[in-house]
Structure formats: C-alpha cells, structure tokens
Amino acid sequence: MDPISDMLTTIRNAAAKNKERVDVPFSNIKASVARLLKDEGFVSNYKVIDPKADKSIDRRGVIRITLKYTQNKRSVITGIRRVSKPGLRIYRPHDDIPRVRAAFGVSILSTSKGLMTDSEAKKQKVGGEVLCQVW
C-alpha cells in the first residue's frame, strides 16, 4: 500500500467533487507534500490536527487540507499524478528533472536535502526521486 498515492487520490477525488477540505492520515512526508502544495498555490491551507485536541480522529493525527478554487468554482488542481511508485522508483539528476505542462505545473522531489519542488532542486543542483507531478 502506498500512503502518498492514497493522499494524492484523496485530493484528486475531493477536487473533482468540489469539496471544501479533505482529511488524510498524518505522516511527516505527507505534511511536507501539503506544505509544498500550499507554497506553490495549489491548496489554500493545510493544518495538522493533533489527536489529543480532538478525540474523534485517529491516534496518529490528521492533516486537514483546504482546497483552492477559482472564481467560477473550478479547482486549481486540474491534474495530479504519482510518478515514482513502490514497485518502480524514478530518480532523476538535477539537469534531467522533467517539466510539467510546459512549466505550468510542478514536480515534487524527495532529495537528500528534503522534499522540494523541481525549480528549487534545479536551483540547488540536487537530484532525487520524483514523487509526483501537479498541474
């Protein structure tokens, strides 16, 4: 089972149904992906909810992601795709990181310096595993 894929599928389905927010189980890597999505403007906000504060959630905690929509109620996220899977890992050097939708999208990479976007990885000249693409 792939928890990052589950998170991306949950976000994709919620955006297709015009949901206001979505809850995904907490992990550090999912929180980092949510932070990058917020920094790039694909989601409006995210919040880590502690299980001690709300007894109705899972003991690991929950990440509540608030989705972002345009003025005419269309989702900002038009597509989201998992690239590197547990069965087939995809690694790229900094000079071979793929562009997403002619630079209108973003790739999220797991590097030795943490999770970062494709533009930040090129700037720091560090490659890594291409986790997903969002456009």
Chimera marker file (.cmm) of the C-alpha trace (Angstrom):
<marker_set name="trace">
<marker id="1" x="0.000" y="0.000" z="0.000" r="1" g="1" b="0" radius="0.5"/>
<marker id="2" x="1.283" y="3.440" z="-0.910" r="1" g="1" b="0" radius="0.5"/>
<marker id="3" x="0.274" y="6.217" z="1.514" r="1" g="1" b="0" radius="0.5"/>
<marker id="4" x="1.421" y="9.067" z="-0.762" r="1" g="1" b="0" radius="0.5"/>
<marker id="5" x="-0.678" y="7.660" z="-3.614" r="1" g="1" b="0" radius="0.5"/>
<marker id="6" x="-3.642" y="7.422" z="-1.259" r="1" g="1" b="0" radius="0.5"/>
<marker id="7" x="-3.189" y="11.088" z="-0.296" r="1" g="1" b="0" radius="0.5"/>
<marker id="8" x="-2.953" y="12.235" z="-3.918" r="1" g="1" b="0" radius="0.5"/>
<marker id="9" x="-6.015" y="10.185" z="-4.897" r="1" g="1" b="0" radius="0.5"/>
<marker id="10" x="-7.989" y="11.643" z="-1.990" r="1" g="1" b="0" radius="0.5"/>
<marker id="11" x="-7.070" y="15.187" z="-3.070" r="1" g="1" b="0" radius="0.5"/>
<marker id="12" x="-7.889" y="14.409" z="-6.726" r="1" g="1" b="0" radius="0.5"/>
<marker id="13" x="-11.304" y="12.953" z="-5.848" r="1" g="1" b="0" radius="0.5"/>
<marker id="14" x="-12.172" y="15.800" z="-3.471" r="1" g="1" b="0" radius="0.5"/>
<marker id="15" x="-11.252" y="18.388" z="-6.118" r="1" g="1" b="0" radius="0.5"/>
<marker id="16" x="-13.420" y="16.590" z="-8.680" r="1" g="1" b="0" radius="0.5"/>
<marker id="17" x="-16.387" y="16.719" z="-6.277" r="1" g="1" b="0" radius="0.5"/>
<marker id="18" x="-15.698" y="20.381" z="-5.324" r="1" g="1" b="0" radius="0.5"/>
<marker id="19" x="-15.181" y="19.553" z="-1.653" r="1" g="1" b="0" radius="0.5"/>
<marker id="20" x="-14.019" y="22.370" z="0.583" r="1" g="1" b="0" radius="0.5"/>
<marker id="21" x="-11.500" y="20.322" z="2.537" r="1" g="1" b="0" radius="0.5"/>
<marker id="22" x="-10.134" y="16.818" z="2.870" r="1" g="1" b="0" radius="0.5"/>
<marker id="23" x="-8.583" y="14.899" z="5.769" r="1" g="1" b="0" radius="0.5"/>
<marker id="24" x="-5.683" y="12.494" z="5.300" r="1" g="1" b="0" radius="0.5"/>
<marker id="25" x="-3.838" y="10.472" z="7.961" r="1" g="1" b="0" radius="0.5"/>
<marker id="26" x="-0.718" y="12.212" z="9.271" r="1" g="1" b="0" radius="0.5"/>
<marker id="27" x="2.859" y="11.415" z="8.338" r="1" g="1" b="0" radius="0.5"/>
<marker id="28" x="5.838" y="13.729" z="8.035" r="1" g="1" b="0" radius="0.5"/>
<marker id="29" x="6.229" y="13.202" z="4.290" r="1" g="1" b="0" radius="0.5"/>
<marker id="30" x="2.525" y="13.918" z="3.655" r="1" g="1" b="0" radius="0.5"/>
<marker id="31" x="2.811" y="17.103" z="5.724" r="1" g="1" b="0" radius="0.5"/>
<marker id="32" x="5.801" y="18.153" z="3.603" r="1" g="1" b="0" radius="0.5"/>
<marker id="33" x="3.879" y="17.475" z="0.384" r="1" g="1" b="0" radius="0.5"/>
<marker id="34" x="0.946" y="19.527" z="1.719" r="1" g="1" b="0" radius="0.5"/>
<marker id="35" x="3.349" y="22.369" z="2.617" r="1" g="1" b="0" radius="0.5"/>
<marker id="36" x="4.793" y="22.372" z="-0.909" r="1" g="1" b="0" radius="0.5"/>
<marker id="37" x="1.308" y="22.343" z="-2.441" r="1" g="1" b="0" radius="0.5"/>
<marker id="38" x="0.399" y="25.360" z="-0.310" r="1" g="1" b="0" radius="0.5"/>
<marker id="39" x="3.632" y="27.184" z="-1.174" r="1" g="1" b="0" radius="0.5"/>
<marker id="40" x="3.018" y="26.638" z="-4.895" r="1" g="1" b="0" radius="0.5"/>
<marker id="41" x="-0.590" y="27.849" z="-4.651" r="1" g="1" b="0" radius="0.5"/>
<marker id="42" x="-2.416" y="24.591" z="-5.390" r="1" g="1" b="0" radius="0.5"/>
<marker id="43" x="-4.174" y="24.430" z="-1.998" r="1" g="1" b="0" radius="0.5"/>
<marker id="44" x="-5.227" y="27.357" z="0.148" r="1" g="1" b="0" radius="0.5"/>
<marker id="45" x="-4.138" y="25.944" z="3.501" r="1" g="1" b="0" radius="0.5"/>
<marker id="46" x="-3.306" y="22.829" z="5.486" r="1" g="1" b="0" radius="0.5"/>
<marker id="47" x="-3.376" y="22.120" z="9.191" r="1" g="1" b="0" radius="0.5"/>
<marker id="48" x="-2.036" y="19.244" z="11.261" r="1" g="1" b="0" radius="0.5"/>
<marker id="49" x="-4.649" y="18.244" z="13.832" r="1" g="1" b="0" radius="0.5"/>
<marker id="50" x="-3.310" y="16.644" z="16.994" r="1" g="1" b="0" radius="0.5"/>
<marker id="51" x="-5.253" y="13.600" z="18.240" r="1" g="1" b="0" radius="0.5"/>
<marker id="52" x="-5.082" y="14.959" z="21.803" r="1" g="1" b="0" radius="0.5"/>
<marker id="53" x="-7.068" y="18.039" z="20.749" r="1" g="1" b="0" radius="0.5"/>
<marker id="54" x="-9.846" y="16.092" z="19.015" r="1" g="1" b="0" radius="0.5"/>
<marker id="55" x="-10.711" y="12.617" z="20.292" r="1" g="1" b="0" radius="0.5"/>
<marker id="56" x="-12.765" y="11.737" z="17.191" r="1" g="1" b="0" radius="0.5"/>
<marker id="57" x="-9.691" y="11.457" z="14.926" r="1" g="1" b="0" radius="0.5"/>
<marker id="58" x="-7.135" y="8.697" z="14.511" r="1" g="1" b="0" radius="0.5"/>
<marker id="59" x="-4.403" y="8.359" z="17.143" r="1" g="1" b="0" radius="0.5"/>
<marker id="60" x="-1.707" y="9.276" z="14.573" r="1" g="1" b="0" radius="0.5"/>
<marker id="61" x="-3.294" y="12.597" z="13.775" r="1" g="1" b="0" radius="0.5"/>
<marker id="62" x="-4.791" y="14.087" z="10.645" r="1" g="1" b="0" radius="0.5"/>
<marker id="63" x="-3.730" y="16.616" z="8.029" r="1" g="1" b="0" radius="0.5"/>
<marker id="64" x="-6.703" y="18.791" z="7.048" r="1" g="1" b="0" radius="0.5"/>
<marker id="65" x="-6.113" y="20.215" z="3.561" r="1" g="1" b="0" radius="0.5"/>
<marker id="66" x="-8.306" y="23.106" z="2.387" r="1" g="1" b="0" radius="0.5"/>
<marker id="67" x="-8.644" y="23.009" z="-1.385" r="1" g="1" b="0" radius="0.5"/>
<marker id="68" x="-8.409" y="26.095" z="-3.570" r="1" g="1" b="0" radius="0.5"/>
<marker id="69" x="-10.884" y="27.076" z="-6.286" r="1" g="1" b="0" radius="0.5"/>
<marker id="70" x="-11.106" y="29.840" z="-8.894" r="1" g="1" b="0" radius="0.5"/>
<marker id="71" x="-13.843" y="32.493" z="-9.041" r="1" g="1" b="0" radius="0.5"/>
<marker id="72" x="-16.095" y="30.260" z="-11.175" r="1" g="1" b="0" radius="0.5"/>
<marker id="73" x="-15.769" y="27.256" z="-8.801" r="1" g="1" b="0" radius="0.5"/>
<marker id="74" x="-13.171" y="25.315" z="-10.795" r="1" g="1" b="0" radius="0.5"/>
<marker id="75" x="-10.412" y="23.553" z="-8.914" r="1" g="1" b="0" radius="0.5"/>
<marker id="76" x="-6.902" y="24.997" z="-9.132" r="1" g="1" b="0" radius="0.5"/>
<marker id="77" x="-5.606" y="21.418" z="-9.284" r="1" g="1" b="0" radius="0.5"/>
<marker id="78" x="-6.538" y="20.134" z="-12.739" r="1" g="1" b="0" radius="0.5"/>
<marker id="79" x="-4.308" y="17.070" z="-12.541" r="1" g="1" b="0" radius="0.5"/>
<marker id="80" x="-2.180" y="15.236" z="-10.024" r="1" g="1" b="0" radius="0.5"/>
<marker id="81" x="-0.118" y="12.146" z="-10.821" r="1" g="1" b="0" radius="0.5"/>
<marker id="82" x="2.136" y="9.828" z="-8.842" r="1" g="1" b="0" radius="0.5"/>
<marker id="83" x="5.401" y="9.280" z="-10.750" r="1" g="1" b="0" radius="0.5"/>
<marker id="84" x="7.649" y="7.131" z="-8.575" r="1" g="1" b="0" radius="0.5"/>
<marker id="85" x="5.841" y="4.106" z="-7.206" r="1" g="1" b="0" radius="0.5"/>
<marker id="86" x="6.954" y="1.498" z="-4.648" r="1" g="1" b="0" radius="0.5"/>
<marker id="87" x="7.337" y="-1.050" z="-7.444" r="1" g="1" b="0" radius="0.5"/>
<marker id="88" x="9.258" y="1.277" z="-9.753" r="1" g="1" b="0" radius="0.5"/>
<marker id="89" x="11.245" y="4.147" z="-8.267" r="1" g="1" b="0" radius="0.5"/>
<marker id="90" x="12.068" y="7.037" z="-10.613" r="1" g="1" b="0" radius="0.5"/>
<marker id="91" x="15.243" y="9.006" z="-9.841" r="1" g="1" b="0" radius="0.5"/>
<marker id="92" x="16.489" y="11.991" z="-11.835" r="1" g="1" b="0" radius="0.5"/>
<marker id="93" x="19.651" y="14.126" z="-11.683" r="1" g="1" b="0" radius="0.5"/>
<marker id="94" x="19.152" y="17.887" z="-11.365" r="1" g="1" b="0" radius="0.5"/>
<marker id="95" x="19.696" y="18.533" z="-15.083" r="1" g="1" b="0" radius="0.5"/>
<marker id="96" x="17.154" y="15.873" z="-16.160" r="1" g="1" b="0" radius="0.5"/>
<marker id="97" x="14.150" y="16.768" z="-13.982" r="1" g="1" b="0" radius="0.5"/>
<marker id="98" x="11.037" y="16.705" z="-16.197" r="1" g="1" b="0" radius="0.5"/>
<marker id="99" x="9.000" y="19.866" z="-16.786" r="1" g="1" b="0" radius="0.5"/>
<marker id="100" x="5.310" y="19.630" z="-16.042" r="1" g="1" b="0" radius="0.5"/>
<marker id="101" x="2.834" y="21.048" z="-18.574" r="1" g="1" b="0" radius="0.5"/>
<marker id="102" x="5.392" y="23.492" z="-20.049" r="1" g="1" b="0" radius="0.5"/>
<marker id="103" x="6.279" y="24.803" z="-16.557" r="1" g="1" b="0" radius="0.5"/>
<marker id="104" x="2.629" y="25.455" z="-15.561" r="1" g="1" b="0" radius="0.5"/>
<marker id="105" x="2.817" y="22.566" z="-13.130" r="1" g="1" b="0" radius="0.5"/>
<marker id="106" x="5.288" y="21.398" z="-10.534" r="1" g="1" b="0" radius="0.5"/>
<marker id="107" x="7.158" y="18.189" z="-9.747" r="1" g="1" b="0" radius="0.5"/>
<marker id="108" x="7.780" y="17.284" z="-6.115" r="1" g="1" b="0" radius="0.5"/>
<marker id="109" x="11.081" y="15.534" z="-5.439" r="1" g="1" b="0" radius="0.5"/>
<marker id="110" x="12.485" y="13.740" z="-2.445" r="1" g="1" b="0" radius="0.5"/>
<marker id="111" x="16.139" y="14.766" z="-2.259" r="1" g="1" b="0" radius="0.5"/>
<marker id="112" x="18.972" y="14.407" z="0.202" r="1" g="1" b="0" radius="0.5"/>
<marker id="113" x="18.087" y="17.942" z="1.390" r="1" g="1" b="0" radius="0.5"/>
<marker id="114" x="14.418" y="17.114" z="1.973" r="1" g="1" b="0" radius="0.5"/>
<marker id="115" x="11.303" y="17.446" z="-0.146" r="1" g="1" b="0" radius="0.5"/>
<marker id="116" x="11.385" y="20.264" z="-2.684" r="1" g="1" b="0" radius="0.5"/>
<marker id="117" x="9.908" y="21.381" z="-5.975" r="1" g="1" b="0" radius="0.5"/>
<marker id="118" x="11.596" y="20.877" z="-9.332" r="1" g="1" b="0" radius="0.5"/>
<marker id="119" x="12.627" y="24.534" z="-9.636" r="1" g="1" b="0" radius="0.5"/>
<marker id="120" x="14.193" y="24.549" z="-6.167" r="1" g="1" b="0" radius="0.5"/>
<marker id="121" x="16.048" y="21.286" z="-6.912" r="1" g="1" b="0" radius="0.5"/>
<marker id="122" x="17.444" y="22.741" z="-10.156" r="1" g="1" b="0" radius="0.5"/>
<marker id="123" x="18.488" y="25.894" z="-8.321" r="1" g="1" b="0" radius="0.5"/>
<marker id="124" x="20.308" y="23.907" z="-5.622" r="1" g="1" b="0" radius="0.5"/>
<marker id="125" x="21.648" y="21.440" z="-8.225" r="1" g="1" b="0" radius="0.5"/>
<marker id="126" x="20.382" y="18.380" z="-6.418" r="1" g="1" b="0" radius="0.5"/>
<marker id="127" x="18.524" y="15.431" z="-7.909" r="1" g="1" b="0" radius="0.5"/>
<marker id="128" x="16.326" y="12.830" z="-6.300" r="1" g="1" b="0" radius="0.5"/>
<marker id="129" x="13.222" y="10.700" z="-6.506" r="1" g="1" b="0" radius="0.5"/>
<marker id="130" x="10.350" y="12.281" z="-8.446" r="1" g="1" b="0" radius="0.5"/>
<marker id="131" x="7.355" y="11.662" z="-6.155" r="1" g="1" b="0" radius="0.5"/>
<marker id="132" x="4.542" y="13.348" z="-8.053" r="1" g="1" b="0" radius="0.5"/>
<marker id="133" x="3.508" y="15.989" z="-10.576" r="1" g="1" b="0" radius="0.5"/>
<marker id="134" x="0.753" y="18.547" z="-10.028" r="1" g="1" b="0" radius="0.5"/>
<marker id="135" x="-0.753" y="20.889" z="-12.617" r="1" g="1" b="0" radius="0.5"/>
<link id1="1" id2="2" r="1" g="1" b="0" radius="0.2"/>
<link id1="2" id2="3" r="1" g="1" b="0" radius="0.2"/>
<link id1="3" id2="4" r="1" g="1" b="0" radius="0.2"/>
<link id1="4" id2="5" r="1" g="1" b="0" radius="0.2"/>
<link id1="5" id2="6" r="1" g="1" b="0" radius="0.2"/>
<link id1="6" id2="7" r="1" g="1" b="0" radius="0.2"/>
<link id1="7" id2="8" r="1" g="1" b="0" radius="0.2"/>
<link id1="8" id2="9" r="1" g="1" b="0" radius="0.2"/>
<link id1="9" id2="10" r="1" g="1" b="0" radius="0.2"/>
<link id1="10" id2="11" r="1" g="1" b="0" radius="0.2"/>
<link id1="11" id2="12" r="1" g="1" b="0" radius="0.2"/>
<link id1="12" id2="13" r="1" g="1" b="0" radius="0.2"/>
<link id1="13" id2="14" r="1" g="1" b="0" radius="0.2"/>
<link id1="14" id2="15" r="1" g="1" b="0" radius="0.2"/>
<link id1="15" id2="16" r="1" g="1" b="0" radius="0.2"/>
<link id1="16" id2="17" r="1" g="1" b="0" radius="0.2"/>
<link id1="17" id2="18" r="1" g="1" b="0" radius="0.2"/>
<link id1="18" id2="19" r="1" g="1" b="0" radius="0.2"/>
<link id1="19" id2="20" r="1" g="1" b="0" radius="0.2"/>
<link id1="20" id2="21" r="1" g="1" b="0" radius="0.2"/>
<link id1="21" id2="22" r="1" g="1" b="0" radius="0.2"/>
<link id1="22" id2="23" r="1" g="1" b="0" radius="0.2"/>
<link id1="23" id2="24" r="1" g="1" b="0" radius="0.2"/>
<link id1="24" id2="25" r="1" g="1" b="0" radius="0.2"/>
<link id1="25" id2="26" r="1" g="1" b="0" radius="0.2"/>
<link id1="26" id2="27" r="1" g="1" b="0" radius="0.2"/>
<link id1="27" id2="28" r="1" g="1" b="0" radius="0.2"/>
<link id1="28" id2="29" r="1" g="1" b="0" radius="0.2"/>
<link id1="29" id2="30" r="1" g="1" b="0" radius="0.2"/>
<link id1="30" id2="31" r="1" g="1" b="0" radius="0.2"/>
<link id1="31" id2="32" r="1" g="1" b="0" radius="0.2"/>
<link id1="32" id2="33" r="1" g="1" b="0" radius="0.2"/>
<link id1="33" id2="34" r="1" g="1" b="0" radius="0.2"/>
<link id1="34" id2="35" r="1" g="1" b="0" radius="0.2"/>
<link id1="35" id2="36" r="1" g="1" b="0" radius="0.2"/>
<link id1="36" id2="37" r="1" g="1" b="0" radius="0.2"/>
<link id1="37" id2="38" r="1" g="1" b="0" radius="0.2"/>
<link id1="38" id2="39" r="1" g="1" b="0" radius="0.2"/>
<link id1="39" id2="40" r="1" g="1" b="0" radius="0.2"/>
<link id1="40" id2="41" r="1" g="1" b="0" radius="0.2"/>
<link id1="41" id2="42" r="1" g="1" b="0" radius="0.2"/>
<link id1="42" id2="43" r="1" g="1" b="0" radius="0.2"/>
<link id1="43" id2="44" r="1" g="1" b="0" radius="0.2"/>
<link id1="44" id2="45" r="1" g="1" b="0" radius="0.2"/>
<link id1="45" id2="46" r="1" g="1" b="0" radius="0.2"/>
<link id1="46" id2="47" r="1" g="1" b="0" radius="0.2"/>
<link id1="47" id2="48" r="1" g="1" b="0" radius="0.2"/>
<link id1="48" id2="49" r="1" g="1" b="0" radius="0.2"/>
<link id1="49" id2="50" r="1" g="1" b="0" radius="0.2"/>
<link id1="50" id2="51" r="1" g="1" b="0" radius="0.2"/>
<link id1="51" id2="52" r="1" g="1" b="0" radius="0.2"/>
<link id1="52" id2="53" r="1" g="1" b="0" radius="0.2"/>
<link id1="53" id2="54" r="1" g="1" b="0" radius="0.2"/>
<link id1="54" id2="55" r="1" g="1" b="0" radius="0.2"/>
<link id1="55" id2="56" r="1" g="1" b="0" radius="0.2"/>
<link id1="56" id2="57" r="1" g="1" b="0" radius="0.2"/>
<link id1="57" id2="58" r="1" g="1" b="0" radius="0.2"/>
<link id1="58" id2="59" r="1" g="1" b="0" radius="0.2"/>
<link id1="59" id2="60" r="1" g="1" b="0" radius="0.2"/>
<link id1="60" id2="61" r="1" g="1" b="0" radius="0.2"/>
<link id1="61" id2="62" r="1" g="1" b="0" radius="0.2"/>
<link id1="62" id2="63" r="1" g="1" b="0" radius="0.2"/>
<link id1="63" id2="64" r="1" g="1" b="0" radius="0.2"/>
<link id1="64" id2="65" r="1" g="1" b="0" radius="0.2"/>
<link id1="65" id2="66" r="1" g="1" b="0" radius="0.2"/>
<link id1="66" id2="67" r="1" g="1" b="0" radius="0.2"/>
<link id1="67" id2="68" r="1" g="1" b="0" radius="0.2"/>
<link id1="68" id2="69" r="1" g="1" b="0" radius="0.2"/>
<link id1="69" id2="70" r="1" g="1" b="0" radius="0.2"/>
<link id1="70" id2="71" r="1" g="1" b="0" radius="0.2"/>
<link id1="71" id2="72" r="1" g="1" b="0" radius="0.2"/>
<link id1="72" id2="73" r="1" g="1" b="0" radius="0.2"/>
<link id1="73" id2="74" r="1" g="1" b="0" radius="0.2"/>
<link id1="74" id2="75" r="1" g="1" b="0" radius="0.2"/>
<link id1="75" id2="76" r="1" g="1" b="0" radius="0.2"/>
<link id1="76" id2="77" r="1" g="1" b="0" radius="0.2"/>
<link id1="77" id2="78" r="1" g="1" b="0" radius="0.2"/>
<link id1="78" id2="79" r="1" g="1" b="0" radius="0.2"/>
<link id1="79" id2="80" r="1" g="1" b="0" radius="0.2"/>
<link id1="80" id2="81" r="1" g="1" b="0" radius="0.2"/>
<link id1="81" id2="82" r="1" g="1" b="0" radius="0.2"/>
<link id1="82" id2="83" r="1" g="1" b="0" radius="0.2"/>
<link id1="83" id2="84" r="1" g="1" b="0" radius="0.2"/>
<link id1="84" id2="85" r="1" g="1" b="0" radius="0.2"/>
<link id1="85" id2="86" r="1" g="1" b="0" radius="0.2"/>
<link id1="86" id2="87" r="1" g="1" b="0" radius="0.2"/>
<link id1="87" id2="88" r="1" g="1" b="0" radius="0.2"/>
<link id1="88" id2="89" r="1" g="1" b="0" radius="0.2"/>
<link id1="89" id2="90" r="1" g="1" b="0" radius="0.2"/>
<link id1="90" id2="91" r="1" g="1" b="0" radius="0.2"/>
<link id1="91" id2="92" r="1" g="1" b="0" radius="0.2"/>
<link id1="92" id2="93" r="1" g="1" b="0" radius="0.2"/>
<link id1="93" id2="94" r="1" g="1" b="0" radius="0.2"/>
<link id1="94" id2="95" r="1" g="1" b="0" radius="0.2"/>
<link id1="95" id2="96" r="1" g="1" b="0" radius="0.2"/>
<link id1="96" id2="97" r="1" g="1" b="0" radius="0.2"/>
<link id1="97" id2="98" r="1" g="1" b="0" radius="0.2"/>
<link id1="98" id2="99" r="1" g="1" b="0" radius="0.2"/>
<link id1="99" id2="100" r="1" g="1" b="0" radius="0.2"/>
<link id1="100" id2="101" r="1" g="1" b="0" radius="0.2"/>
<link id1="101" id2="102" r="1" g="1" b="0" radius="0.2"/>
<link id1="102" id2="103" r="1" g="1" b="0" radius="0.2"/>
<link id1="103" id2="104" r="1" g="1" b="0" radius="0.2"/>
<link id1="104" id2="105" r="1" g="1" b="0" radius="0.2"/>
<link id1="105" id2="106" r="1" g="1" b="0" radius="0.2"/>
<link id1="106" id2="107" r="1" g="1" b="0" radius="0.2"/>
<link id1="107" id2="108" r="1" g="1" b="0" radius="0.2"/>
<link id1="108" id2="109" r="1" g="1" b="0" radius="0.2"/>
<link id1="109" id2="110" r="1" g="1" b="0" radius="0.2"/>
<link id1="110" id2="111" r="1" g="1" b="0" radius="0.2"/>
<link id1="111" id2="112" r="1" g="1" b="0" radius="0.2"/>
<link id1="112" id2="113" r="1" g="1" b="0" radius="0.2"/>
<link id1="113" id2="114" r="1" g="1" b="0" radius="0.2"/>
<link id1="114" id2="115" r="1" g="1" b="0" radius="0.2"/>
<link id1="115" id2="116" r="1" g="1" b="0" radius="0.2"/>
<link id1="116" id2="117" r="1" g="1" b="0" radius="0.2"/>
<link id1="117" id2="118" r="1" g="1" b="0" radius="0.2"/>
<link id1="118" id2="119" r="1" g="1" b="0" radius="0.2"/>
<link id1="119" id2="120" r="1" g="1" b="0" radius="0.2"/>
<link id1="120" id2="121" r="1" g="1" b="0" radius="0.2"/>
<link id1="121" id2="122" r="1" g="1" b="0" radius="0.2"/>
<link id1="122" id2="123" r="1" g="1" b="0" radius="0.2"/>
<link id1="123" id2="124" r="1" g="1" b="0" radius="0.2"/>
<link id1="124" id2="125" r="1" g="1" b="0" radius="0.2"/>
<link id1="125" id2="126" r="1" g="1" b="0" radius="0.2"/>
<link id1="126" id2="127" r="1" g="1" b="0" radius="0.2"/>
<link id1="127" id2="128" r="1" g="1" b="0" radius="0.2"/>
<link id1="128" id2="129" r="1" g="1" b="0" radius="0.2"/>
<link id1="129" id2="130" r="1" g="1" b="0" radius="0.2"/>
<link id1="130" id2="131" r="1" g="1" b="0" radius="0.2"/>
<link id1="131" id2="132" r="1" g="1" b="0" radius="0.2"/>
<link id1="132" id2="133" r="1" g="1" b="0" radius="0.2"/>
<link id1="133" id2="134" r="1" g="1" b="0" radius="0.2"/>
<link id1="134" id2="135" r="1" g="1" b="0" radius="0.2"/>
</marker_set>
